[in-house]
Amino acid sequence: MLNFCVEGEPSRWVAVLLAGSVKASASTDDGTEVVLRIHGPGAVVGALEAADGEPRLATVSALEPVEAIVIAEDAFASFLRANERAGRQLVRMLCERLRDADQKRIEYGAVDTAARVACRLIELAERFGQPVEQGLRISVSLYPGRAS
């Protein structure tokens, strides 16, 4: 699996996904991988770090072949300064991610593990589900190359 960027490294670019999907994940102190989000076409990867200048929060890995436009961080900042509408869209996207993270923290404190797993399956089905005769097939693999 190809890593676009690695948790903790300096931020130097932003990518806009045109095709394919990527997984943003972070590691706990004991080495456990925590999946933070799956990004698909239209997502801006690295926007948080571009906004605050901090190191990468997550490792971003391709889940399938990906096509993206990669923009140097300073060129991205110049673009945002010159395009107020794009800046508003970026703020809106970051707010959406913050709300999603807050909702997941609320779920973590309010429901048991089985309910949290059910919530993630529903989320994956809504975003990546493809109708099949028996229901829906979630077509994204969080661990490409591993046996299913």
Order of alpha helices (4+ residues) and beta strands (2+ residues): beta-beta-beta-beta-beta-alpha-beta-beta-alpha-alpha-alpha-beta-beta
